[in-house]
Amino acid sequence: MHRPSTRRLAGLAALALTAAAISGTPGVAYASTSSATGHSLTAGTRLFVPPPADGSVAQIAQLAKSGDLKDAALLTAMEVTPSAVWLTGGTPAQVSKQIHTTLLEASLEHAEPVFVLYDIPGRDCAQYSAGGALNQTDYESWISAVAAATSGSKAVFLVEPDALGNLPSDCGLSTSVYPFTNAERIAEVDYAVTSLEQDPNTVVYLDGTNSNWQSVGAMTSRLLQGDVQDAQGFFLNVSNYQTTPASTDYGTWISDCIAMVTDPSNWSYGNSSNCASQYYPATQSDFSTWGLSTAWYAANMGSAVASTHFVVDTSRNGQGPNSMQTYAAAPYNQPASVVSALVSGDWCDSPGAGLGLRPTANTGVPLLDAYLWVKTPGQSDGQCDAAGGVRSWDYTAFTEPGWPTDSASQSLFDPLWGLTDPAAGAWFPQQAVQLAQNANPPLL
């Protein structure tokens, strides 16, 4: 019988021992197994540590071999921290097999896995992470297989990052090349919620984007269309860098707005556009003003009671978003237009980032169910370059020996890292080390 889970767990145990041996500190400890029943997470939920990401073990071994024991220990500590398992496609039979393998591994750890479903038709507006099921029928068959494979097992599901934040109408693509509709997208998300919530052991969250994207009112409307009230709630900041305090406020306001617009006695019933947000009366770029929106909700909630929960991805937000102002100064001397473009593309393999709060379901915030590492730390967001619209650079103002000199090559180059980034989902060694080194709080 093929036993991949046993070998993988053995490798994981070896990494944990390596971390302890190199750093002189004990292995990472986690909370006791959850006693939760029904559609919820409790503070005692023990989260699953998946097998090390492809490329991580080889990098750790190379660092140790070269004498860089500190970075080897940091990466080891990163790899023995709970994180999500991404289900990104395949046939129903293939995704069922992947789930069964993960559930076996999780049972050996007495832990609960977090699954990210990422197979929606037309995902990522056909950009870096393009792919997904071919059509609604295929997607629903895939979801049915996911639901059947996890039946009776405790599991957390994060349903389709960006699916509600980037509806097909947001993509700006012609139907001839992108034949997907908002109605299909909403129906697909609704089907996922209905299928997965039938099992009382599963906890389901929908895409709530991040605090630097959709307004509270817009996100509330989309979440309600996606049947968030039939799920546990929504997730925030997946694969992004927004701070935990900003994400907490944003999530709380969305929950408040949901309560207001679904309460027939509230003056804002049925109209989420009335809801305060990070954009008004607060100013998104000035966190010191966010109390204005919090105060607005305190004054306008009436008898409405917020009850929609949320989780936050803290896998890369330890240092917050990058203002890119470093590149405006010497020696880079990039013009304001370039810096502005870099800020817009900050979501893609942002330099200077660090790991954030360690995953836990004990947050101390009533509606905030967990801090999770959803984006796998160390894996690339994609080939972040000018051709993809997320990088800009004036090579006449700054260049380095060995950098490309022709426009075609420059368009595929990432000047912030000084290389051509790995493809989406591939291991990014330079970024992995930086995330571990810049972790806040520190890993070791």
C-alpha positions in Angstrom: 0.0 0.0 0.0 1.3 3.5 -0.9 1.8 5.5 2.3 2.9 9.0 1.4 1.5 10.5 4.5 3.8 8.5 6.8 6.9 9.5 4.9 5.8 13.1 4.8 5.2 13.2 8.5 8.6 11.7 9.1 10.1 14.5 7.1 8.1 17.0 9.1 9.3 15.5 12.4 12.9 15.7 11.1 12.4 19.4 10.3 11.1 20.0 13.8 14.1 18.2 15.4 16.4 20.2 13.1 14.9 23.5 14.3 15.4 22.5 17.9 18.9 21.3 17.4 20.0 24.4 15.4 18.3 27.0 17.5 18.6 25.5 20.9 14.9 26.2 21.5 12.1 23.7 22.0 9.8 22.8 19.1 6.6 24.8 18.4 3.7 24.0 20.8 0.1 24.2 19.8 -3.2 24.3 21.6 -5.1 21.1 22.5 -7.5 19.4 20.1 -10.7 21.2 19.5 -13.8 20.1 21.3 -16.0 22.2 19.0 -19.2 20.8 17.6 -21.2 22.4 14.8 -20.2 25.1 12.4 -17.7 26.9 14.5 -14.0 27.1 15.6 -13.2 27.2 19.3 -10.2 28.8 20.9 -8.8 25.3 21.6 -8.7 24.2 17.9 -5.5 22.6 17.0 -4.5 23.5 13.4 -2.8 21.1 11.0 0.8 21.4 9.9 1.0 20.2 6.3 4.1 18.5 4.8 7.0 21.0 4.0 6.4 23.0 0.8 8.2 21.8 -2.3 11.6 23.4 -2.4 11.8 24.3 1.3 13.6 21.2 2.5 16.3 21.5 -0.2 16.9 25.2 0.7 17.1 24.4 4.4 19.7 21.6 3.7 21.7 24.0 1.5 21.7 26.7 4.1 22.8 24.3 6.8 25.5 22.9 4.5 26.9 26.3 3.8 27.0 27.1 7.5 24.0 29.5 7.6 22.5 27.7 10.6 20.4 30.7 11.7 18.5 31.0 8.4 18.2 27.2 8.2 16.6 27.3 11.7 14.3 30.1 10.7 13.0 28.3 7.6 12.6 25.1 9.6 10.5 27.0 12.2 8.4 28.4 9.3 7.8 25.0 7.8 6.6 23.4 11.1 4.0 26.1 11.6 0.3 25.3 10.7 -0.8 26.5 7.3 -3.5 25.9 4.7 -3.7 23.2 2.1 -4.7 24.5 -1.3 -7.0 22.5 -3.5 -6.4 24.0 -6.9 -8.1 21.7 -9.4 -7.9 18.2 -10.8 -10.7 15.7 -11.4 -13.2 14.9 -8.7 -11.3 11.7 -8.1 -8.0 13.5 -7.8 -9.2 16.1 -5.4 -10.8 13.4 -3.3 -7.5 11.5 -3.1 -5.7 14.7 -2.1 -8.3 15.4 0.7 -8.1 11.8 2.0 -4.3 12.0 2.2 -4.5 15.3 4.1 -7.2 14.1 6.5 -5.0 11.0 7.3 -2.1 13.3 8.0 -4.2 15.6 10.1 -5.6 12.7 12.1 -2.1 11.6 13.0 -1.5 15.1 14.3 -4.9 15.2 16.1 -5.4 18.5 14.2 -7.9 20.2 12.0 -6.9 21.0 8.4 -7.6 24.3 6.7 -8.5 23.8 3.0 -8.5 26.6 0.4 -10.8 25.9 -2.5 -9.3 27.5 -5.6 -10.9 26.0 -8.7 -13.6 28.5 -9.6 -14.1 29.0 -13.4 -12.2 32.0 -14.6 -10.3 32.5 -11.4 -7.9 35.4 -11.0 -9.4 37.1 -14.1 -7.2 34.8 -16.2 -4.0 36.4 -14.9 -1.1 34.9 -12.9 -3.1 32.1 -11.3 -5.4 31.6 -14.2 -7.2 28.2 -14.4 -10.0 26.6 -12.6 -12.9 24.4 -13.7 -14.0 24.9 -17.3 -17.6 25.7 -16.5 -20.2 25.8 -13.7 -21.3 22.1 -14.2 -17.7 20.9 -13.8 -17.1 23.1 -10.8 -20.2 21.8 -9.0 -19.1 18.2 -9.6 -15.7 19.1 -8.1 -17.3 20.7 -5.1 -19.6 17.7 -4.6 -16.4 15.5 -4.6 -14.8 17.8 -2.0 -17.9 17.6 0.2 -18.1 13.9 -0.1 -14.4 13.4 0.7 -14.6 15.4 3.9 -17.9 14.1 5.1 -17.8 13.4 8.8 -14.3 14.9 9.3 -13.5 18.2 10.9 -12.2 20.7 8.4 -12.2 24.5 7.7 -12.9 25.6 4.1 -11.9 29.0 2.7 -14.0 29.2 -0.5 -12.3 30.7 -3.5 -10.0 33.7 -2.8 -10.9 36.7 -5.0 -14.1 35.0 -6.3 -16.3 37.7 -4.8 -13.7 40.5 -4.8 -13.0 40.0 -8.5 -16.4 39.2 -10.1 -16.2 38.5 -13.8 -17.6 42.0 -14.5 -14.6 43.4 -12.6 -12.1 41.8 -15.0 -12.6 44.1 -17.9 -12.3 41.3 -20.4 -14.5 40.6 -23.5 -16.8 37.7 -23.4 -15.0 36.2 -26.4 -11.9 35.5 -24.3 -13.6 35.4 -20.8 -17.0 33.8 -21.1 -18.0 34.0 -17.4 -20.8 35.9 -15.8 -21.5 37.3 -12.3 -24.6 35.2 -12.1 -22.6 32.0 -12.7 -20.0 33.1 -10.1 -22.6 33.8 -7.4 -24.4 30.5 -8.2 -21.0 28.6 -7.9 -20.2 30.1 -4.5 -23.7 29.5 -3.3 -23.4 25.8 -4.4 -20.2 25.5 -2.4 -21.7 26.9 0.7 -24.8 24.7 0.5 -22.8 21.6 -0.2 -20.1 22.1 2.5 -22.4 23.4 5.2 -24.5 20.3 5.1 -21.8 18.6 7.3 -21.9 20.0 10.9 -18.1 19.2 11.1 -17.1 21.7 8.5 -16.6 25.5 9.0 -17.0 27.6 5.8 -15.7 31.1 5.1 -16.2 33.2 1.9 -13.9 35.7 0.2 -14.0 39.1 2.0 -10.9 40.6 0.1 -8.7 42.9 2.2 -8.8 46.4 3.8 -7.1 48.0 0.8 -9.6 46.8 -1.7 -13.4 46.7 -1.7 -15.3 49.1 0.5 -17.3 47.7 3.4 -20.6 48.3 1.6 -19.6 46.7 -1.6 -18.1 43.7 0.1 -21.2 43.3 2.3 -23.4 43.2 -0.8 -21.3 40.6 -2.5 -21.0 38.4 0.6 -24.8 38.4 1.1 -25.3 37.4 -2.5 -22.8 34.6 -1.9 -24.9 33.3 1.0 -22.5 34.3 3.8 -25.3 34.0 6.3 -25.5 30.3 5.6 -21.7 30.0 6.3 -19.6 30.7 9.3 -18.4 34.0 7.8 -15.7 35.3 5.6 -11.9 35.5 5.3 -9.6 38.5 4.8 -6.2 39.4 3.6 -5.4 36.1 1.7 -2.1 36.5 -0.1 -1.9 40.1 1.0 0.1 42.3 3.4 -2.5 44.5 5.2 -1.9 44.7 9.0 -3.8 42.7 11.5 -5.3 45.8 13.2 -6.6 47.1 9.9 -8.0 43.7 8.9 -9.7 43.4 12.3 -11.4 46.7 11.9 -12.4 46.0 8.3 -13.8 42.6 9.2 -15.7 44.0 12.2 -17.3 46.7 10.1 -18.4 44.2 7.4 -20.0 42.2 10.1 -21.7 45.3 11.5 -22.9 46.3 8.0 -24.3 42.8 7.4 -26.2 43.1 10.7 -27.6 46.6 9.8 -28.7 45.8 6.3 -30.4 42.6 7.2 -32.3 44.0 10.2 -35.7 45.3 9.1 -35.8 47.7 12.0 -32.5 49.4 11.0 -32.6 52.6 8.9 -30.1 51.1 6.5 -32.1 47.9 5.9 -31.4 46.5 2.4 -28.9 49.2 1.5 -25.2 48.4 2.2 -24.1 51.5 0.3 -25.0 53.5 3.5 -22.3 51.7 5.5 -19.2 53.4 6.7 -15.9 52.0 5.5 -12.2 52.4 5.4 -12.8 55.1 2.8 -15.4 57.2 4.6 -15.5 58.7 7.2 -12.1 57.1 7.7 -9.3 57.6 5.3 -7.9 54.3 4.1 -4.2 55.5 4.0 -4.4 57.0 7.5 -5.1 54.3 10.1 -5.4 57.0 12.8 -8.7 58.1 11.3 -10.3 54.6 11.3 -11.9 55.3 14.7 -14.3 57.6 12.8 -15.9 54.6 11.1 -15.9 52.6 14.3 -17.7 55.5 16.0 -20.2 55.7 13.0 -21.2 52.0 13.6 -21.6 52.6 17.3 -24.0 55.4 16.5 -26.0 53.7 13.8 -26.3 50.0 14.7 -29.5 50.5 16.6 -30.8 47.1 17.7 -28.8 45.2 15.0 -26.3 42.7 16.5 -23.2 41.6 14.5 -22.9 37.9 14.3 -21.0 37.1 11.1 -17.5 35.8 12.0 -14.2 36.1 10.0 -10.6 34.9 9.9 -7.5 36.8 8.8 -4.5 35.6 6.8 -1.4 36.7 8.7 1.2 34.7 6.7 2.9 37.7 5.3 1.6 40.8 7.1 4.2 41.1 9.9 5.7 44.2 8.4 2.5 45.5 6.8 2.2 46.8 3.2 5.2 48.3 1.5 4.9 52.1 0.8 7.7 51.8 -1.9 9.1 55.1 -0.8 12.5 53.5 -0.6 12.6 53.5 -4.4 12.0 57.3 -4.6 15.2 58.0 -2.8 18.9 57.4 -3.7 20.3 55.3 -5.1 17.1 54.3 -7.0 15.7 57.8 -7.8 12.5 56.4 -9.3 10.0 59.1 -10.4 6.6 59.5 -8.6 4.8 57.7 -11.5 7.0 54.6 -11.0 6.5 54.6 -7.2 2.8 54.9 -7.6 2.7 52.0 -10.0 4.8 49.9 -7.6 2.4 50.7 -4.8 -0.5 49.4 -6.9 1.4 46.2 -7.6 2.4 45.7 -3.9 0.3 42.6 -3.6 2.7 40.7 -5.8 5.9 39.3 -4.2 6.3 42.4 -2.1 9.9 42.9 -0.8 10.5 43.7 2.8 7.6 41.5 4.0 7.7 39.3 7.1 5.6 36.5 8.6 2.9 37.7 10.9 1.1 36.4 13.9 1.3 32.6 14.3 -1.9 30.7 13.4 -4.3 30.3 16.3 -8.0 30.1 17.0 -7.5 32.0 20.2 -7.6 35.6 19.1 -9.4 37.3 22.0 -11.6 39.1 19.5 -15.3 37.9 19.6 -16.0 37.8 15.9 -12.4 37.0 14.8 -12.3 33.2 14.8 -8.6 32.7 13.9 -5.3 34.0 12.5 -4.3 31.6 9.8 -1.4 31.2 7.4 -3.4 30.8 4.2 -0.9 31.9 1.6 1.9 29.3 1.8 5.0 31.4 2.9 7.8 31.1 0.5 5.7 30.4 -2.6 5.7 33.0 -5.3 2.7 35.1 -6.3 3.8 34.9 -9.9 6.2 36.5 -12.3 5.7 40.0 -11.1 6.9 42.2 -13.9 6.0 45.1 -16.2 4.4 42.9 -18.7 1.9 41.8 -16.1 1.2 45.3 -15.1 2.5 45.1 -11.5 6.0 46.4 -11.9 7.3 49.6 -13.3 10.9 50.9 -13.5 13.0 53.7 -15.0 16.2 51.8 -15.9 17.9 55.1 -16.9 17.7 56.2 -13.3 19.0 53.0 -11.8 20.2 49.6 -12.9 22.6 46.9 -11.8 25.3 45.0 -13.6 23.7 41.9 -15.1 20.2 43.4 -15.3 18.6 43.2 -18.7 19.2 46.1 -21.1 16.6 45.5 -23.8 13.0 46.4 -23.4 11.7 43.0 -24.1 13.8 41.4 -21.3 13.1 44.3 -18.9 9.4 43.8 -19.3 9.7 40.3 -17.8 12.2 41.3 -15.0 11.4 42.2 -11.4 13.7 45.1 -10.4 12.6 44.9 -6.8 14.1 41.5 -6.4 16.7 41.9 -9.2 15.6 38.7 -10.9 12.9 37.0 -12.9 10.4 35.8 -10.3 9.3 32.1 -10.1 5.9 31.2 -11.5 2.9 31.4 -9.2 3.0 28.7 -6.6 6.7 27.9 -7.1 9.2 28.2 -4.3 10.9 31.6 -4.1 14.1 31.1 -2.0 15.0 34.7 -1.6 11.5 35.7 -0.5 11.3 32.7 1.9 14.4 33.7 3.8 13.2 37.4 4.0 9.8 36.4 5.3 11.4 34.3 8.0 14.0 37.0 8.9 11.4 39.8 9.1 8.9 37.8 11.1 6.9 39.8 13.5 6.8 38.4 16.2 10.2 36.7 15.6 10.2 33.0 14.8 12.9 32.1 17.2 
